[in-house]
Structure formats: structure tokens, C-alpha cells
Amino acid sequence: MMAALTAAQDGENRVTLMERQARVGRKLLATGNGRCNLTNTEAGPEHYHGGADFAECALRAFTPEDTLSFFEGLGLLCSREYGGRVYPRSNQANSVVDVLRFALERPNIRVLTGCAVESVKRCGMGFAVDCAEGEFRADKLVVACGGCAGSKLGGVMDGYEILASLGHSRTALYPALTQVRTDTAYPRSLKGVRASCCVSLRRGKKKLEQKTGELLFTETGVSGTVIFELSRAVACGGEGLELSLDFMPYMDSEAVLRHLRARRENAPELPANQIFVGALHNRLGQMLCKYAGVGGDLTASQLGETQLQNLAAACRDFRLRVTGVSGFESAQVTAGGIKTGEFVPETLESRLAPGLFACGEVLDVDGDCGGYNLQWAWSSGRLAGRLGK
Ligand SMILES: Cc1cc2nc3c(=O)[nH]c(=O)nc-3n(C[C@H](O)[C@H](O)[C@H](O)COP(=O)(O)OP(=O)(O)OC[C@H]3O[C@@H](n4cnc5c(N)ncnc54)[C@H](O)[C@@H]3O)c2cc1C
């Protein structure tokens, strides 16, 4: 949509937008839990993976501020929230889709919905695009088919296949910004419990990555923003991974021990497995006691120093063995994609097929959680839509 609107700014261009689903922007409607986190004011290359350096040109050419001005121009009012995240003031993703849909109603843009591109062939200096409706000819072609994440919302392999048929190649694809599957014994009994914590991804003694934020226990493992942020490293990380959860990252270990000693002192009759009440979610606190081997048959006053140390350790380093990540169906983004080296970063034109452009998630660029992926879609769509000019 962004590429089509940009291309149509030149009144000489006649633009056809072909969309396989019944309406444009279906995935957009589901973004940000239905609120659409449409950009992040901090979006710079350091928040991207895969071809992050490649993405820099597009991100500089069309910044988050440009995104805000662009959408403001379409009538969308936005609000900035924590961590630079930007949402429509209406808190409705359909506001974003609607302003784009109305903007597309221009005499030199034709929108064909329910129109799945089946194949593309080189035809002279241009392209022949085949779909059920017949063959379309174009001098220039922008492939903006997205990735295969969010398959229920229309994430498909089509873009990779179309670009492969024109000579392009891709990296391995992994689901990212998704839930992590772990041994289920503890998560299952904590299902629905949220906790603010610091999570480290480890292999043996080696800490591979660490993030802090909200975690949610699920039937199959863990979810939440902090887990989404680690999921790419988990998906690409191979075997033998563990998560270490620190539920009191704002205290050092000595302070946690002091807190537990104070509880023992001040509430001696408290069942030992309630010692975290007031500090953590009750179910989580009880689970940590179980993990540390402390049962409700004791009172707080009966806890020895070693047991307090075990409780403190459980709370600072609760381990979960990783068994994988959820699949593309529930992932928000695809890590990997069409190799960026095959495109010119300043224009997003193919180095292999002149006149061919690509943008968005189909390329090997994926961003962190927090509006970065849509910013990449806007920035790269803007650049590709200039059609090399
Ligand atoms: C549940 C969910 C929540 C998300 N939340 C956020 C968020 O809050 N903030 C954020 O920044 N990112 C979010 N993302 C990621 C973001 O939505 C995507 O990275 C972004 O939409 C990618 O844009 P795109 O234009 O490349 O692809 P898409 O938005 O997927 O658009 C590609 C379009 O091409 C169409 N298409 C595919 N093949 C063909 C074909 N053969 N012929 C015709 N049309 C075709 C598809 O139907 C689709 O409409 C979320 C993703 C999901 C799944």
C-alpha cells in the first residue's frame, strides 16, 4: 500500500495493487493486539536483524517522524506511549487500514482484491504477471507479499517463490516474535500468570542474550514481550538452550536474602510456602517454593539459612529447558528472507532483474518487538515505490 501510494504520486504512473485476500491490510488489522503499534520513534538499524545495515538507507530516507507526518496527512491521529511505541489515538488498527484504503482511492491506482499473483515472468524490459483474472503487463514491479509469519492472517510463501522465479535466493526462515516452548511442568501450572522479570537465554554456563520485561506463562511454555524479544535467538539458536528467569531483577541477591530473613523474623507463623506473598504473584511464589524444595508443612520460622538461600536462588535463577518456538502460525514476523545483497539499498531495486523492486518482510530484515517491523514496511515501501527515481 505504501509502495502503491508512493508510485502514484507521479501522475504519469498507472498503478495496480494486487492483493490475494478479500481486503487489503488484513494482517495490519491484527497488529498490536488490534491497536496497531504502527511505528517506534527509536527505529534505527540497531533494532533490526538479518540485513540491518542494508535497511539503514530506507530507514533514514523515511524515518518514524516521516511515518507520523505521512499518517497525519491521511487524517490519522497518533499517540506516543512507553518505549517509543506509537498507536492510533482511536486505539483501533482499522483506523490505520481505513486511512490507507481511502488514500488508495485515486484515479491512477487500481486495487484488485481477491487477486492472487500466481507467477511472474520477464517480458522484454518489463514483466508479465499471471493471476486467475488473466495476464497483466507492467514496466516495473514491486513485490510486497510479506513473509510467512501469521499464516492465519494471510502470511504465505508466495513472495519468496515469485522472487525465486526471477532469480533471487533466500536465507533459512524462522518464526520470530513468538512464544517459546519449554518443559511444561511449571509453566502449565502457572498458565495465565504474568510477571515482570529479567530473562537470560543460556547454553550451559554461557549467557547468550538477556532481556527484561513482561513474561506470561502458557500451556506450552512462556510468552510476553520479554520472550518475544528473545524468540529470534531461540529459533536460530539450535539445541541445548535454557531460559533463566530472575523474578526480582531490581534487587541484588543479598537484598533478596535480607527480604526473606525479614519475613522469617516478622511473620514466623506464616506457612513457609507463602514467604513470597507481597513480593510476587501468589501462585508464582508458591511454585518457586516447590522448585526450591520448600513445602507448606513448615512455618517461616523453621526455615534454615540454606533453605532461604535456595529460595533466593530459585527466585533469581528459575530454569526452564527450551524445546523450541511456536510455529509461523502464531509468529509475528519471519526472521530471514530474500537475500538483501541482491538488491540496491538506496533504491530497493533488484541487482538481478532491473525494474523489479521488493520491500517489507519478504526481504531478510526483521525488527524487534515494538513497532519496528511496520516501520520497516513503511520505510522500504516508500523507497521501493519511488521505482528507482
Ligand atoms: C499478530 C501480529 C501482530 C503484529 N503486530 C505488530 C505491531 O504491532 N507492530 C509492528 O511493527 N509489527 C507487527 N507485526 C508484524 C507486521 O504486521 C509485519 O511485519 C508487516 O505487516 C509486514 O508488512 P508487509 O507489507 O511486508 O507484509 P504484509 O502486511 O503481510 O502484506 C503483504 C500482503 O501481500 C499479500 N499477498 C501475499 N501473496 C500474494 C500474492 N501471491 N498475490 C497477491 N497478494 C499477495 C498478502 O495477502 C498481504 O496482504 C505483527 C504481525 C502479526 C502476525
The ligand as a Gaussian input file, in Angstrom:
#p B3LYP/6-31G(d) Opt

LIG

0 1
 C       -0.422000     -10.933000      15.052000
 C        0.607000      -9.944000      14.537000
 C        0.804000      -8.771000      15.239000
 C        1.774000      -7.858000      14.786000
 N        1.898000      -6.683000      15.455000
 C        2.797000      -5.771000      15.015000
 C        2.881000      -4.482000      15.608000
 O        2.084000      -4.130000      16.493000
 N        3.834000      -3.621000      15.155000
 C        4.687000      -3.965000      14.151000
 O        5.552000      -3.158000      13.794000
 N        4.596000      -5.148000      13.521000
 C        3.661000      -6.045000      13.915000
 N        3.545000      -7.248000      13.251000
 C        4.414000      -7.501000      12.074000
 C        3.896000      -6.723000      10.848000
 O        2.492000      -6.873000      10.760000
 C        4.542000      -7.211000       9.566000
 O        5.932000      -7.250000       9.691000
 C        4.153000      -6.296000       8.393000
 O        2.748000      -6.327000       8.204000
 C        4.850000      -6.709000       7.113000
 O        4.390000      -5.875000       6.093000
 P        4.432000      -6.356000       4.574000
 O        3.748000      -5.295000       3.800000
 O        5.798000      -6.752000       4.210000
 O        3.565000      -7.680000       4.551000
 P        2.003000      -7.923000       4.888000
 O        1.493000      -6.920000       5.848000
 O        1.918000      -9.375000       5.255000
 O        1.286000      -7.652000       3.489000
 C        1.561000      -8.482000       2.376000
 C        0.292000      -8.604000       1.573000
 O        0.585000      -9.298000       0.356000
 C       -0.493000     -10.161000       0.076000
 N       -0.012000     -11.246000      -0.805000
 C        0.812000     -12.278000      -0.488000
 N        0.988000     -13.070000      -1.554000
 C        0.282000     -12.534000      -2.567000
 C        0.056000     -12.906000      -3.925000
 N        0.602000     -14.008000      -4.465000
 N       -0.749000     -12.128000      -4.692000
 C       -1.336000     -11.014000      -4.178000
 N       -1.169000     -10.619000      -2.900000
 C       -0.364000     -11.368000      -2.105000
 C       -0.929000     -10.665000       1.439000
 O       -2.245000     -11.173000       1.403000
 C       -0.769000      -9.414000       2.293000
 O       -1.951000      -8.686000       2.390000
 C        2.573000      -8.163000      13.654000
 C        2.351000      -9.343000      12.954000
 C        1.379000     -10.239000      13.389000
 C        1.159000     -11.509000      12.599000

